[in-house]
Amino acid sequence: MISPLFSDNFVYVGIGQLEPDAKPATTQADGSQDVGAEGAVGEGPLGGNFFMMLMLLLVGMVVFSFFGGRKQKKKRAAMIDSLQKRDQVLTRGGVFGTIVDVQSDRVVLKIDESSNTRITVLRDSIEQVTADTPTE
């Protein structure tokens, strides 16, 4: 017995859909399609350009994620450039401290007031400024 997909009495219309007694579409030598007397060639359930829509969606996601990352990098760079003495900061390691000295690539933090404990960290290791310098 021959499968209905290969029979002359059925035409493939979409995913899992067969239409009985329809004239199948044939492709001519020049690339054009002869639809027959019944109607147009059936498309998939999502249209004929599903791959193009998928690629457009992926390109859109990449573009939006790229521009979102640029905005965060600019904000972080502005925060690191604006560090000054007496700012209270949090490092990536979870250490709270007050800035005592600012150098080109390093920052000296005062960790403990009573014992005057100080550490030197890279500017890039500052995660956030918790309290700005009071204006005088």
RODO-2510 file (C-alpha; in nm, 4 decimals, decimal comma):
residues 136
     n   res          X          Y          Z
     1     m     0,0000     0,0000     0,0000
     2     i     0,1257     0,3477    -0,0874
     3     s     0,1358     0,6246     0,1746
     4     p    -0,1272     0,9003     0,1314
     5     l     0,1497     1,1610     0,0970
     6     f     0,2602     1,0030    -0,2287
     7     s    -0,0842     0,9318    -0,3636
     8     d    -0,2403     1,1357    -0,6430
     9     n    -0,5558     1,1793    -0,4350
    10     f    -0,3971     1,3830    -0,1504
    11     v    -0,2040     1,7110    -0,1372
    12     y     0,0155     1,8203     0,1542
    13     v    -0,1300     2,1477     0,2861
    14     g     0,0479     2,2103     0,6167
    15     i     0,1898     2,0271     0,9144
    16     g     0,0004     1,7015     0,9442
    17     q    -0,2825     1,8227     0,7172
    18     l    -0,3882     1,6393     0,4031
    19     e    -0,6511     1,7639     0,1656
    20     p    -0,8244     1,4869    -0,0292
    21     d    -0,8994     1,5081    -0,3997
    22     a    -0,7076     1,8314    -0,4606
    23     k    -0,4847     1,8708    -0,7629
    24     p    -0,1200     1,8772    -0,6489
    25     a     0,1042     2,1714    -0,7316
    26     t     0,3816     2,0975    -0,9762
    27     t     0,7012     2,2878    -1,0449
    28     q     0,7811     2,3681    -1,4066
    29     a     1,1287     2,3576    -1,5617
    30     d     1,1590     2,7386    -1,5451
    31     g     1,0942     2,7422    -1,1668
    32     s     0,7324     2,8600    -1,1779
    33     q     0,4632     2,6622    -1,0000
    34     d     0,1496     2,5293    -1,1629
    35     v    -0,1124     2,5415    -0,8887
    36     g    -0,3916     2,3666    -1,0692
    37     a    -0,7573     2,4530    -1,0951
    38     e    -0,8401     2,4364    -0,7230
    39     g    -0,6372     2,7232    -0,5679
    40     a    -0,3030     2,8331    -0,4262
    41     v    -0,0233     2,6205    -0,2872
    42     g    -0,0631     2,5689     0,0888
    43     e     0,1887     2,7435     0,3151
    44     g     0,3123     2,6388     0,6549
    45     p     0,1153     2,7403     0,9654
    46     l     0,3455     3,0389     1,0283
    47     g     0,3612     3,1651     0,6738
    48     g     0,6133     3,1170     0,3993
    49     n     0,8857     3,3329     0,5514
    50     f     0,9261     3,1699     0,8938
    51     f     1,3053     3,1489     0,8663
    52     m     1,3284     3,5200     0,7790
    53     m     1,1123     3,6156     1,0801
    54     l     1,3269     3,3984     1,3075
    55     m     1,6493     3,5591     1,1836
    56     l     1,5009     3,9082     1,2256
    57     l     1,4034     3,8257     1,5844
    58     l     1,7528     3,6968     1,6658
    59     v     1,9200     4,0044     1,5133
    60     g     1,6871     4,2275     1,7170
    61     m     1,7772     4,0480     2,0395
    62     v     2,1504     4,0839     1,9709
    63     v     2,1186     4,4559     1,8917
    64     f     1,9151     4,5300     2,2058
    65     s     2,1514     4,3368     2,4320
    66     f     2,4519     4,5152     2,2785
    67     f     2,3099     4,8628     2,3365
    68     g     2,1949     4,7749     2,6894
    69     g     2,5488     4,6679     2,7789
    70     r     2,6959     4,9904     2,6414
    71     k     2,4651     5,1983     2,8610
    72     q     2,5686     5,0101     3,1758
    73     k     2,9391     5,0403     3,0872
    74     k     2,9070     5,4180     3,0438
    75     k     2,7257     5,4516     3,3779
    76     r     2,9931     5,2450     3,5572
    77     a     3,2780     5,4401     3,3967
    78     a     3,1187     5,7679     3,5077
    79     m     3,0852     5,6356     3,8643
    80     i     3,4512     5,5249     3,8782
    81     d     3,5735     5,8563     3,7321
    82     s     3,3773     6,0554     3,9916
    83     l     3,5308     5,8834     4,2985
    84     q     3,6694     6,1298     4,5517
    85     k     3,7925     6,1411     4,9087
    86     r     3,5415     6,0686     5,1879
    87     d     3,3055     5,8731     4,9603
    88     q     3,1750     5,5600     5,1286
    89     v     3,2020     5,2669     4,8891
    90     l     3,1420     4,8930     4,8607
    91     t     3,4015     4,6741     4,6888
    92     r     3,3288     4,3652     4,4814
    93     g     3,4610     4,1581     4,7696
    94     g     3,1916     4,2963     5,0002
    95     v     3,4169     4,5312     5,1986
    96     f     3,2715     4,8659     5,3061
    97     g     3,5112     5,1555     5,3448
    98     t     3,5716     5,5273     5,3156
    99     i     3,8039     5,6586     5,0451
   100     v     4,1170     5,8181     5,1927
   101     d     4,3286     5,8602     4,8791
   102     v     4,2521     5,8378     4,5083
   103     q     4,5292     5,7473     4,2627
   104     s     4,5170     5,6921     3,8876
   105     d     4,4451     5,3178     3,9074
   106     r     4,4097     5,2527     4,2834
   107     v     4,2053     5,3714     4,5797
   108     v     4,3027     5,3609     4,9475
   109     l     4,0100     5,2702     5,1726
   110     k     3,9820     5,3215     5,5476
   111     i     3,8031     5,0149     5,6804
   112     d     3,8041     5,0573     6,0597
   113     e     3,7972     5,3917     6,2417
   114     s     3,9239     5,2650     6,5774
   115     s     4,2346     5,0843     6,4527
   116     n     4,2842     5,3048     6,1431
   117     t     4,2923     4,9969     5,9150
   118     r     4,3497     5,0826     5,5491
   119     i     4,3567     4,8733     5,2328
   120     t     4,4524     4,9578     4,8766
   121     v     4,2251     4,8279     4,5992
   122     l     4,1981     4,8802     4,2254
   123     r     3,9505     5,1427     4,1088
   124     d     3,7727     4,8765     3,9014
   125     s     3,7021     4,6714     4,2153
   126     i     3,4680     4,9413     4,3517
   127     e     3,1163     4,8081     4,2998
   128     q     2,9116     5,1092     4,4127
   129     v     2,9217     5,4332     4,6041
   130     t     2,7030     5,3912     4,9123
   131     a     2,7189     5,7513     5,0380
   132     d     2,8522     6,0579     4,8576
   133     t     3,0804     6,3156     5,0092
   134     p     2,8809     6,5692     5,2090
   135     t     2,8841     6,9117     5,0434
   136     e     3,0327     7,1824     5,2561
***
